[in-house]
Amino acid sequence: MDELLREIQAEKEYILDTLRALNEALQRKEKTAVELAAISTFLQNTYNGIENILKRILKFKGIFIPVSESWHKGLIDLSVDNQIISLELSKRLDEYRAFRHFSIHGYGVLLDKGKLMPLATNLPDLWSDFESEVDTFIKSSRNK
């Protein structure tokens, strides 16, 4: 369990660094394609960190994550099934999962500011809720 906690803590620190960089990008008055691409990258990085935390917890529990084209969605579903996160939170994460997919497979110059900015401004709250649910899960697992 100690190794899992160290790995999760490292991910949390990277995510907090990323959220600070996101905040800095959001503070810039002008949002050119460069700023939007940076914001998109920070969203993607944070979502990847969230997935990394969930993968580590599932691996620790001995739960296999099936390899398929939809494994990212499967990861979220397994995390709900194993009561790591709530169904409500999984629905919110799904917006970021879909955005991550677009961000990886699309072009930064095609980013839609109207879709990007709400995701960016809501990300700190999403992270806080995710961290709280994971911490609650970890605490309950330690007490078993």
N, C-alpha and C positions, 0 to 999 in steps of 0.2 A: 504493500500500500504506500510505503514511503516513496518508492521510485515513481509511482503514479502521481503522487502529490507534487513531487519535484518537476515532473514533465508538465503537469497542468500549470504550475506556477510559472514556468518558463514561457508557456504559450500566453498566459495572462499578461506577462510583462511585455511581450512583443505586441499584443493587441493594444495595451494601454499606450505604448509608444506610437502605434499606428493611429489611434484615436486622437492623440495630441497633434500629429501631423495633419490629420483630416481637419481638425479644428482650425489649424493655421491656414489651410487651403480655403476653408469656408469663410474666413475673415477677409480674404482678398476681395476688394470691390469688384474688380473686373473678372469675369469668368470666361476666359477664352478657351479654345480647344485644349490648350495646355493645362489650365487649371481643372477643367472638366475631366481630362484624362487622369490627372493626379488623383482627383476625388474618386474616380472610378477604381483606380488601383487600390486606394485605401479601403474602399468597400470590399473589394475582392480579397484583399489581404486579411481583413477582419473576419470575413466569412470563412476563409480557409482555416484560420486559427480556431474558429468555433468547431469546424469539422474535425480538426486535429484533436481537440479535446474530447469530442464524442467518440472518435475512433479509439483513442487511448483507453477511455473508460470501458468501452465494449470489449476491447482486447483483454483488458484486465479481468473482466467478468467471464472471459472465455467464449464470447459470442462472436461467431463468424459473420463477417460482412460479405454477402454474396457479390461476386464480380459480375457486373452487367453494365449495359449502357446507362441504366438508371440507378447506379449504386449510390449516387449523391442523395437521391430521394429515399432510397432504401435505408441509408444511414440515419436520416431524420426519423423515418418510420420506426426503425429498430430502437431508437433512443426514446421514442414515445412509448413503445410497447414495453420497454424495460424501465419505465418510469424515471428516466433521467431528466427528461423535459416534459412539459405539458403539451397537450394537443394544441392549445391556444398559441403557445410559443412556437410550436412547429409550423403553424400556418404563417406566422410572421416571418420566420426564418425562410420559408419557401419563397417569399418575394426576393430575398437576397440570393437564394440559390439560383433562381431564374435569372436574376440580374448578372450574377457571376458567369453563368453560361453565356449570356449575350456578350458580356465584356471580353471573355476569352476568345469567342468565335467571331466577334464583330470587329468593327473599326472604331477607334477612339474618336475620329472626326464625325462619326454618326451618332454620338451620344446625344440623347434627348435631355436637355437641361430640366425640363418639366418633370421628367420621371426620375432623374438622378438626384435632384436636390432634396425631395422629401425623404428618399432612402438615406441620404447622407445626414440630414438633420435628425432623423429618428434613430440612427445607429447607436449613439451613446445610451439611449434608453433601452434599446433592444439588448445591448451588451450587458447592461446592469441587470436586466431581468434574467438573461441567460446565466450570468455568473451566479445570481442568487439561487436559481433552480439547481444548478450543478453543485453549488456548495451545500445546499440542503440534501441533495442525493448523497453526496460524499459523507456528510455527517451521519445520515441514517445508515449508510453502509458500514461505517466504522463501529456503530453501536450494535451491529448484528453479531 
